[in-house]
């Protein structure tokens, strides 16, 4: 049975030209955590939203998270008891360092329950896809997260934040990573 792919968007939620949105249109079995808006930084509410959508999945599941969604997934993984075949974690931000203008400040992330970022091993196989020039996280910090989570680190090269602002729409490699995780 093909797994259902559960999409966990980042803080900017649904963007029409984003690779996650395009991926969801191509996959036969997909669920997406609903948008919560950029102003709602309640991490616990976002974790509950992941759990609700994951509980609606019948059969095997692969989770695909981007940016802040990766940090949400790390928090969720500490509490869920649901079976997950694997997770693709694309360009996690470094929420423990000041973010560029237009992103939440450390105090806002702290107040929202995002910090500290969980550093325990994830209870399922995972792939962390990292960029060498991501404005939201240095490659070395993402490599540390991957190591702590027990994830396989994939160096994507210089892809910015792997989003439309960095010149990316479709990301065909995501489907190959999903297939790898589904077969695990």
Buried (B, 14 or more C-beta within 10 A) or exposed (E): EEBBBBBBBBBBBEBEEBBBBBBBEEBEBBBBBEEBEBEEBBBEEBBEBBBEBBEEBEEBBBBBBBBBBBBBBBBBBEEBEBEBBBBBBBBBBBBBEEBEEEBBEBEEBBBBBBBEBBEEEBEBBBBBBBBEEBBBBBBEBBBBBBEBBBBBBBEBEEBBBBBBEBEBEBBEBBBEBBEBBBEE
